[in-house]
Amino acid sequence: MDLRVLQYFLAVAREQSISAAAESLHLSQPALSIQIKALEEEFGKQLLIRGAKGSRKVVLTEEGRILRQRAEEILSLVQKTEEELTCSDDTIVGDVIIGAGETDIIRLLAKTAKKLQKKYPDIHYHISSGNAEYVLEYLDKGLIDFGLLFRDIDSTKYECLPLPIKATWGVLMRKDSPLAQKDAISPEDLWNQPLIISHQKGEDQYLAQWMKRDVSTLHIVATYNLVFNASLLVDEGLGYALCFDKIIHTQGSNLCFRPFTPKLEASGYIIWKKYQVFSKAAHIFLQYLRDTIS
């Protein structure tokens, strides 16, 4: 039984699709299908129920569910063993790649990297910026080691480390705007204002609950992916941007930030793919990050 093929099987079980699993593994769909078929022949059992014609979804059989549980245990033990052996060296060289949106919580990652820098100067860090969809896509494709997200995590696909810092929602506006005279902004203050909001999936419903209004009834003049771009729209007087605090430094600019009232916060998580075998650099970074948090 090949451990690599077990990883392939778990990817199919996780994605519930051979084509989606093949994409995440950087394999062709026919090649992955052959590997799964060979695994079924090895055990003499059907592990997957393929969907009807036109459907890409697959379902695990009872034997498939048993194999998934055992494969998870086997690969977890293999990973733990590899980590114990490979991280015994004093010299660690490599890259740590993190996907994240714009947030002040990056400072926590920077503090962790700074602690590592003296002992492991040959570890290099790369921050790849984007919204949640971007981060998950790159994580699934194996292009980044970790993702920083502010949303519920799918525990069947990812492991996560909750962060002790929360991001606070509020409004980025011009200092000469009428709402800038207030210390905090209530939902009623925004009902009839031109708003600039994130086009990230899920955030509209999150904000709608706080706003006590369906997003479709609000005056949305623009959407953004990165807050810096939104800040330029605000600076030109297009509207009020709803975003996290401490991202745009307003000192010495035409802009200011006012928090929501009632307060609205978002919890952050560092996430990574289940059964991921880390490089030495990524493993030691996660270990130091845990220590920084605790």
C-alpha positions as a Markdown table, in Angstrom:
| # | Residue | x | y | z |
|---|---|---|---|---|
| 1 | Met | 0.0 | 0.0 | 0.0 |
| 2 | Asp | 1.6 | 3.2 | -1.2 |
| 3 | Leu | 1.4 | 6.2 | 1.2 |
| 4 | Arg | 1.2 | 8.5 | -1.8 |
| 5 | Val | -1.9 | 6.8 | -3.1 |
| 6 | Leu | -3.5 | 7.1 | 0.3 |
| 7 | Gln | -2.9 | 10.8 | 0.1 |
| 8 | Tyr | -4.6 | 10.8 | -3.3 |
| 9 | Phe | -7.6 | 8.9 | -1.9 |
| 10 | Leu | -7.9 | 11.3 | 1.0 |
| 11 | Ala | -7.9 | 14.2 | -1.5 |
| 12 | Val | -10.7 | 12.6 | -3.4 |
| 13 | Ala | -12.6 | 12.0 | -0.2 |
| 14 | Arg | -12.0 | 15.6 | 0.9 |
| 15 | Glu | -13.0 | 17.2 | -2.4 |
| 16 | Gln | -15.8 | 14.7 | -3.1 |
| 17 | Ser | -14.7 | 14.9 | -6.7 |
| 18 | Ile | -11.9 | 13.2 | -8.7 |
| 19 | Ser | -11.5 | 16.2 | -11.0 |
| 20 | Ala | -11.3 | 18.7 | -8.1 |
| 21 | Ala | -8.9 | 16.4 | -6.3 |
| 22 | Ala | -6.7 | 16.0 | -9.4 |
| 23 | Glu | -6.5 | 19.8 | -9.7 |
| 24 | Ser | -5.4 | 20.2 | -6.1 |
| 25 | Leu | -2.8 | 17.4 | -6.5 |
| 26 | His | -1.5 | 18.8 | -9.9 |
| 27 | Leu | -2.4 | 15.5 | -11.6 |
| 28 | Ser | -4.5 | 14.7 | -14.6 |
| 29 | Gln | -7.9 | 13.3 | -13.9 |
| 30 | Pro | -7.3 | 10.1 | -15.9 |
| 31 | Ala | -4.0 | 9.5 | -13.9 |
| 32 | Leu | -5.8 | 10.0 | -10.6 |
| 33 | Ser | -8.7 | 7.7 | -11.6 |
| 34 | Ile | -6.2 | 5.0 | -12.5 |
| 35 | Gln | -4.5 | 5.3 | -9.1 |
| 36 | Ile | -7.9 | 5.1 | -7.2 |
| 37 | Lys | -9.0 | 2.1 | -9.4 |
| 38 | Ala | -5.7 | 0.3 | -8.6 |
| 39 | Leu | -6.3 | 0.9 | -4.9 |
| 40 | Glu | -9.8 | -0.6 | -5.2 |
| 41 | Glu | -8.3 | -3.6 | -7.0 |
| 42 | Glu | -5.6 | -4.0 | -4.3 |
| 43 | Phe | -8.2 | -4.2 | -1.6 |
| 44 | Gly | -10.8 | -6.0 | -3.7 |
| 45 | Lys | -13.4 | -3.5 | -2.5 |
| 46 | Gln | -15.3 | -0.6 | -4.1 |
| 47 | Leu | -14.2 | 2.6 | -2.3 |
| 48 | Leu | -16.1 | 5.2 | -4.2 |
| 49 | Ile | -19.6 | 5.5 | -5.8 |
| 50 | Arg | -19.2 | 7.6 | -8.9 |
| 51 | Gly | -21.9 | 10.1 | -9.7 |
| 52 | Ala | -24.4 | 9.7 | -12.5 |
| 53 | Lys | -23.4 | 10.8 | -15.9 |
| 54 | Gly | -22.8 | 14.5 | -15.9 |
| 55 | Ser | -22.2 | 14.6 | -12.2 |
| 56 | Arg | -18.6 | 14.9 | -10.9 |
| 57 | Lys | -19.5 | 14.1 | -7.2 |
| 58 | Val | -18.3 | 10.9 | -5.7 |
| 59 | Val | -19.5 | 9.3 | -2.4 |
| 60 | Leu | -17.5 | 6.9 | -0.1 |
| 61 | Thr | -18.8 | 3.4 | 0.3 |
| 62 | Glu | -18.7 | 1.9 | 3.8 |
| 63 | Glu | -15.3 | 0.4 | 3.0 |
| 64 | Gly | -14.2 | 3.8 | 1.7 |
| 65 | Arg | -15.2 | 5.5 | 5.0 |
| 66 | Ile | -13.2 | 2.9 | 6.9 |
| 67 | Leu | -10.2 | 3.4 | 4.7 |
| 68 | Arg | -10.5 | 7.2 | 5.1 |
| 69 | Gln | -10.4 | 6.9 | 8.9 |
| 70 | Arg | -7.4 | 4.5 | 8.8 |
| 71 | Ala | -5.6 | 6.5 | 6.2 |
| 72 | Glu | -5.9 | 9.7 | 8.3 |
| 73 | Glu | -4.4 | 7.9 | 11.2 |
| 74 | Ile | -1.6 | 6.4 | 9.2 |
| 75 | Leu | -0.6 | 9.6 | 7.5 |
| 76 | Ser | -0.9 | 11.6 | 10.7 |
| 77 | Leu | 1.6 | 9.1 | 12.4 |
| 78 | Val | 3.9 | 9.3 | 9.3 |
| 79 | Gln | 3.8 | 13.1 | 9.5 |
| 80 | Lys | 4.6 | 13.2 | 13.2 |
| 81 | Thr | 7.5 | 10.8 | 12.7 |
| 82 | Glu | 8.9 | 12.9 | 9.8 |
| 83 | Glu | 8.6 | 16.0 | 11.9 |
| 84 | Glu | 10.4 | 14.5 | 14.9 |
| 85 | Leu | 13.2 | 13.3 | 12.7 |
| 86 | Thr | 13.7 | 16.1 | 10.2 |
| 87 | Cys | 13.5 | 18.9 | 12.8 |
| 88 | Ser | 16.3 | 17.6 | 14.8 |
| 89 | Asp | 18.9 | 19.5 | 12.7 |
| 90 | Asp | 20.2 | 22.8 | 13.8 |
| 91 | Thr | 20.4 | 24.2 | 10.3 |
| 92 | Ile | 17.0 | 24.9 | 8.7 |
| 93 | Val | 16.8 | 26.6 | 5.4 |
| 94 | Gly | 13.7 | 27.3 | 3.3 |
| 95 | Asp | 10.7 | 29.4 | 2.6 |
| 96 | Val | 7.4 | 30.0 | 4.5 |
| 97 | Ile | 4.6 | 31.2 | 2.3 |
| 98 | Ile | 1.5 | 32.7 | 3.8 |
| 99 | Gly | -1.7 | 33.8 | 2.1 |
| 100 | Ala | -3.5 | 36.6 | 3.8 |
| 101 | Gly | -5.8 | 39.6 | 3.3 |
| 102 | Glu | -5.0 | 43.0 | 4.6 |
| 103 | Thr | -5.0 | 43.0 | 8.4 |
| 104 | Asp | -3.0 | 44.4 | 11.3 |
| 105 | Ile | -2.7 | 40.8 | 12.6 |
| 106 | Ile | 0.1 | 40.3 | 10.1 |
| 107 | Arg | 2.1 | 42.0 | 12.9 |
| 108 | Leu | 1.7 | 38.8 | 15.0 |
| 109 | Leu | 3.2 | 36.7 | 12.2 |
| 110 | Ala | 6.0 | 39.3 | 11.9 |
| 111 | Lys | 6.8 | 39.0 | 15.6 |
| 112 | Thr | 7.1 | 35.3 | 15.2 |
| 113 | Ala | 9.4 | 35.6 | 12.2 |
| 114 | Lys | 11.5 | 38.1 | 14.1 |
| 115 | Lys | 11.9 | 35.6 | 17.0 |
| 116 | Leu | 13.0 | 32.9 | 14.5 |
| 117 | Gln | 15.4 | 35.2 | 12.6 |
| 118 | Lys | 18.3 | 35.1 | 15.0 |
| 119 | Lys | 18.4 | 31.3 | 15.3 |
| 120 | Tyr | 17.3 | 30.5 | 11.8 |
| 121 | Pro | 18.5 | 33.3 | 9.5 |
| 122 | Asp | 18.1 | 31.3 | 6.4 |
| 123 | Ile | 14.3 | 31.0 | 6.6 |
| 124 | His | 12.6 | 33.4 | 4.2 |
| 125 | Tyr | 9.0 | 34.6 | 4.4 |
| 126 | His | 6.6 | 35.4 | 1.6 |
| 127 | Ile | 3.2 | 37.1 | 2.1 |
| 128 | Ser | 0.8 | 36.5 | -0.8 |
| 129 | Ser | -2.1 | 39.0 | -0.5 |
| 130 | Gly | -5.7 | 38.4 | -1.5 |
| 131 | Asn | -9.2 | 37.8 | -0.2 |
| 132 | Ala | -10.5 | 34.5 | 1.4 |
| 133 | Glu | -11.3 | 32.9 | -2.0 |
| 134 | Tyr | -7.8 | 33.6 | -3.2 |
| 135 | Val | -6.2 | 32.2 | 0.0 |
| 136 | Leu | -8.3 | 29.0 | -0.1 |
| 137 | Glu | -7.6 | 28.4 | -3.8 |
| 138 | Tyr | -3.8 | 28.8 | -3.3 |
| 139 | Leu | -3.9 | 26.7 | -0.2 |
| 140 | Asp | -5.8 | 23.9 | -2.0 |
| 141 | Lys | -3.3 | 24.0 | -4.9 |
| 142 | Gly | -0.4 | 23.7 | -2.5 |
| 143 | Leu | 1.0 | 27.1 | -3.5 |
| 144 | Ile | 1.1 | 28.4 | 0.0 |
| 145 | Asp | 1.8 | 26.8 | 3.4 |
| 146 | Phe | -0.6 | 28.7 | 5.6 |
| 147 | Gly | -3.6 | 31.0 | 5.2 |
| 148 | Leu | -4.9 | 33.8 | 7.4 |
| 149 | Leu | -8.7 | 34.0 | 7.4 |
| 150 | Phe | -11.5 | 35.6 | 9.2 |
| 151 | Arg | -14.3 | 33.1 | 8.7 |
| 152 | Asp | -15.6 | 29.7 | 9.8 |
| 153 | Ile | -13.2 | 26.9 | 8.8 |
| 154 | Asp | -14.1 | 23.6 | 7.1 |
| 155 | Ser | -12.7 | 21.2 | 9.6 |
| 156 | Thr | -12.9 | 18.3 | 7.2 |
| 157 | Lys | -10.4 | 20.0 | 4.9 |
| 158 | Tyr | -8.2 | 22.2 | 7.1 |
| 159 | Glu | -6.5 | 22.4 | 10.5 |
| 160 | Cys | -6.5 | 25.7 | 12.2 |
| 161 | Leu | -4.9 | 27.7 | 14.9 |
| 162 | Pro | -7.2 | 30.4 | 16.5 |
| 163 | Leu | -5.5 | 33.7 | 16.9 |
| 164 | Pro | -5.8 | 35.7 | 20.1 |
| 165 | Ile | -6.4 | 39.0 | 18.3 |
| 166 | Lys | -9.6 | 40.1 | 16.7 |
| 167 | Ala | -10.2 | 42.6 | 13.9 |
| 168 | Thr | -12.7 | 45.3 | 14.5 |
| 169 | Trp | -15.2 | 46.4 | 11.8 |
| 170 | Gly | -15.8 | 50.1 | 11.2 |
| 171 | Val | -16.0 | 52.8 | 8.5 |
| 172 | Leu | -13.2 | 54.4 | 6.6 |
| 173 | Met | -14.2 | 58.0 | 5.6 |
| 174 | Arg | -13.0 | 61.4 | 4.7 |
| 175 | Lys | -12.4 | 63.7 | 7.7 |
| 176 | Asp | -14.7 | 66.3 | 6.3 |
| 177 | Ser | -17.6 | 63.8 | 6.0 |
| 178 | Pro | -20.7 | 64.4 | 8.2 |
| 179 | Leu | -20.2 | 61.0 | 10.0 |
| 180 | Ala | -16.6 | 61.9 | 10.9 |
| 181 | Gln | -18.1 | 64.0 | 13.8 |
| 182 | Lys | -19.3 | 60.8 | 15.5 |
| 183 | Asp | -17.1 | 58.6 | 17.7 |
| 184 | Ala | -18.8 | 55.4 | 16.5 |
| 185 | Ile | -21.1 | 54.5 | 13.6 |
| 186 | Ser | -24.5 | 52.8 | 14.1 |
| 187 | Pro | -26.4 | 50.8 | 11.4 |
| 188 | Glu | -28.9 | 53.6 | 11.1 |
| 189 | Asp | -26.1 | 56.1 | 10.2 |
| 190 | Leu | -25.3 | 54.1 | 7.1 |
| 191 | Trp | -28.7 | 53.1 | 5.7 |
| 192 | Asn | -28.9 | 56.0 | 3.2 |
| 193 | Gln | -25.2 | 56.6 | 2.7 |
| 194 | Pro | -23.1 | 55.6 | -0.4 |
| 195 | Leu | -21.2 | 52.5 | 0.7 |
| 196 | Ile | -18.1 | 50.7 | -0.5 |
| 197 | Ile | -18.0 | 47.1 | 0.7 |
| 198 | Ser | -15.9 | 44.0 | 0.1 |
| 199 | His | -17.1 | 41.7 | -2.6 |
| 200 | Gln | -15.8 | 38.7 | -0.7 |
| 201 | Lys | -18.4 | 35.9 | -0.5 |
| 202 | Gly | -20.1 | 35.7 | 2.8 |
| 203 | Glu | -19.1 | 39.1 | 4.2 |
| 204 | Asp | -22.3 | 40.7 | 2.8 |
| 205 | Gln | -24.5 | 38.4 | 4.9 |
| 206 | Tyr | -22.2 | 39.0 | 7.9 |
| 207 | Leu | -22.6 | 42.8 | 7.5 |
| 208 | Ala | -26.3 | 42.5 | 6.7 |
| 209 | Gln | -27.0 | 41.0 | 10.1 |
| 210 | Trp | -25.2 | 43.9 | 11.8 |
| 211 | Met | -26.8 | 46.5 | 9.5 |
| 212 | Lys | -30.3 | 45.1 | 10.1 |
| 213 | Arg | -30.9 | 45.4 | 6.4 |
| 214 | Asp | -30.6 | 43.2 | 3.4 |
| 215 | Val | -27.5 | 44.3 | 1.4 |
| 216 | Ser | -29.6 | 44.6 | -1.7 |
| 217 | Thr | -31.6 | 47.5 | -0.1 |
| 218 | Leu | -28.4 | 49.5 | 0.7 |
| 219 | His | -26.8 | 52.1 | -1.5 |
| 220 | Ile | -23.7 | 50.2 | -2.6 |
| 221 | Val | -21.7 | 52.4 | -5.0 |
| 222 | Ala | -18.6 | 50.1 | -5.3 |
| 223 | Thr | -17.0 | 46.9 | -4.1 |
| 224 | Tyr | -13.4 | 46.2 | -3.4 |
| 225 | Asn | -10.9 | 43.3 | -3.1 |
| 226 | Leu | -8.1 | 45.1 | -1.3 |
| 227 | Val | -8.8 | 47.9 | 1.2 |
| 228 | Phe | -6.0 | 50.1 | -0.2 |
| 229 | Asn | -8.0 | 50.5 | -3.4 |
| 230 | Ala | -11.1 | 51.2 | -1.4 |
| 231 | Ser | -9.3 | 54.0 | 0.4 |
| 232 | Leu | -8.6 | 55.7 | -2.8 |
| 233 | Leu | -12.3 | 55.7 | -3.7 |
| 234 | Val | -13.1 | 57.1 | -0.3 |
| 235 | Asp | -10.4 | 59.8 | -0.6 |
| 236 | Glu | -12.0 | 60.9 | -3.9 |
| 237 | Gly | -15.4 | 61.2 | -2.1 |
| 238 | Leu | -17.1 | 58.3 | -3.7 |
| 239 | Gly | -18.5 | 56.9 | -0.4 |
| 240 | Tyr | -17.9 | 55.2 | 2.9 |
| 241 | Ala | -15.8 | 52.0 | 3.0 |
| 242 | Leu | -16.8 | 49.3 | 5.5 |
| 243 | Cys | -13.6 | 47.5 | 6.5 |
| 244 | Phe | -11.3 | 46.3 | 9.4 |
| 245 | Asp | -9.4 | 48.8 | 11.5 |
| 246 | Lys | -5.7 | 49.4 | 11.5 |
| 247 | Ile | -5.2 | 48.6 | 7.8 |
| 248 | Ile | -5.1 | 52.1 | 6.4 |
| 249 | His | -3.0 | 54.5 | 8.4 |
| 250 | Thr | -5.0 | 57.6 | 8.4 |
| 251 | Gln | -2.6 | 59.9 | 10.3 |
| 252 | Gly | -1.5 | 62.8 | 8.1 |
| 253 | Ser | -4.1 | 61.9 | 5.4 |
| 254 | Asn | -7.6 | 63.1 | 4.5 |
| 255 | Leu | -9.1 | 60.0 | 6.0 |
| 256 | Cys | -10.3 | 58.7 | 9.4 |
| 257 | Phe | -11.7 | 55.5 | 10.8 |
| 258 | Arg | -14.7 | 55.1 | 13.1 |
| 259 | Pro | -15.7 | 51.7 | 14.7 |
| 260 | Phe | -19.2 | 50.2 | 14.5 |
| 261 | Thr | -21.6 | 50.5 | 17.4 |
| 262 | Pro | -22.6 | 48.0 | 18.6 |
| 263 | Lys | -19.1 | 46.6 | 18.2 |
| 264 | Leu | -18.5 | 44.0 | 15.5 |
| 265 | Glu | -15.4 | 41.9 | 15.6 |
| 266 | Ala | -14.0 | 39.0 | 13.5 |
| 267 | Ser | -11.9 | 36.2 | 14.8 |
| 268 | Gly | -8.8 | 35.2 | 12.9 |
| 269 | Tyr | -7.4 | 31.8 | 12.2 |
| 270 | Ile | -4.1 | 30.5 | 10.7 |
| 271 | Ile | -5.1 | 27.4 | 8.6 |
| 272 | Trp | -3.4 | 24.7 | 6.6 |
| 273 | Lys | -4.5 | 21.6 | 4.7 |
| 274 | Lys | -5.1 | 18.4 | 6.6 |
| 275 | Tyr | -2.4 | 15.8 | 6.3 |
| 276 | Gln | 0.0 | 18.4 | 4.9 |
| 277 | Val | 3.6 | 17.5 | 5.2 |
| 278 | Phe | 5.5 | 20.7 | 6.1 |
| 279 | Ser | 9.0 | 21.7 | 5.2 |
| 280 | Lys | 11.3 | 22.1 | 8.1 |
| 281 | Ala | 10.9 | 25.9 | 7.8 |
| 282 | Ala | 7.1 | 25.8 | 7.8 |
| 283 | His | 7.1 | 23.3 | 10.7 |
| 284 | Ile | 9.4 | 25.4 | 12.9 |
| 285 | Phe | 7.4 | 28.6 | 12.0 |
| 286 | Leu | 4.2 | 27.0 | 13.2 |
| 287 | Gln | 5.8 | 25.8 | 16.4 |
| 288 | Tyr | 7.1 | 29.3 | 17.2 |
| 289 | Leu | 3.7 | 30.8 | 16.3 |
| 290 | Arg | 2.0 | 28.5 | 18.8 |
| 291 | Asp | 4.6 | 29.6 | 21.4 |
| 292 | Thr | 4.1 | 33.3 | 20.6 |
| 293 | Ile | 0.3 | 32.9 | 21.1 |
| 294 | Ser | 0.6 | 30.9 | 24.3 |
